[in-house]
């Protein structure tokens, strides 16, 4: 509960960043590429991870990864990288699902 306000601020800020990203990527024509960029951005920005050696504290996974991998001499970025990898895999699965739904809808409307 101590981190509720900072996480709400972070979530709101990242939703604004994602809204700007959605607006900037509106011109990309291959829909699968546009969806892939959008879903990967959301998966990168919104996924939390355990904050290094601070048990019970969470931070955005990409920040934990950068801090643990490049700024600490004894850092362990594996946990944050696992969270990012899982979110990217889920984003790719979501893009495939959205593309499949679009294909099915396109075939139904053409019939």
N, C-alpha and C positions, 0 to 999 in steps of 0.2 A: 504494500500500500504506500510505502514511502516514495516509490518511483512512479506513482500514477500520473502526477502532473507533468513531470518531464517526458514520460512516454506519450501522453496526450499531445504535448507541444510538438514532439518529434513526429508523431503520426500525422498531425495536421500539416506540418511543414512538408513532409514527404508526399502527402496527398496533393498539395499545391504544386510541388515539383513534378509529380507524375502527371497532373493536369496540364502543366506546361509542356511536358514531353509528349503527351497525347496530341496537343495542338501543333507542336512542331513536326510530328511525324504524320500528320494527316495527308500529306502530299505523296507519300511513298505508295507506289502503285501495286506491287505484288502484296496482296493482303496478308499472305503468310509471313512475309518479311516484316511488315509493319507490326503484326501481332507478336512476332518473336521479339522484336526490339522492346515493345511495350511490356510484355510479360517478363522478360529478363530484367528489365529495369525495376519493375515492381518486386520481383523476387530478390533482387540485390538490395534494394533500399529498405524493405519492410521486415526482413527476417531478423529476429533477435538471436543472440548467442550468449552463453555464459561468459562473463567479463574476465577472461584470463584466470588468475589465481583467486579472484574474489568470489567465493562460493555464495550462491544465492543472489548475486547481482548480475543483471543482464544489460547488454548494450547491443546496438546494431552490429550484425555479424561482419559486415564489410569493414567497419571501423576496428572491431576486435582483431580481425585478420591482419589489417595493415599495421596496427600497433604491435601485435605479437610477432609478426614476421619480420618487420623492418626496424622497429624502434626499440625493442627489448633485446638484450643480449642473450637472455635465457628464456625467451618467449616460446610458446607452444601454439602455433596457429591451426593445429589439426582440427580442433573442435569447431572453430568458426568456419574453416574451409569445408568441413563436412556439412554444416548447415547451409552454406552457400551452394554447394554441389547438389544437395537435395532440393533446394528451392529452384535451381536452374533446371534440374531434371523434371520437376513438376511443371515448370513453365513450358518446357518442350512438349510434354505430354498434353498440356492444355492447348498449345498451338495446334497440335495434331488433331485433337478433338474438335476444335473450332473449325479447322479446315475440312474435316470429315462432315460436320454438320452443314457447312456451306455447300459441299459437293452434293449431299443428299437433297438439300433444298433446291439446288440448281437443277437437278435431274427431275424432281417432282414438278417444278414450274415449267420445264421444257416439254413435259408429257402432255 
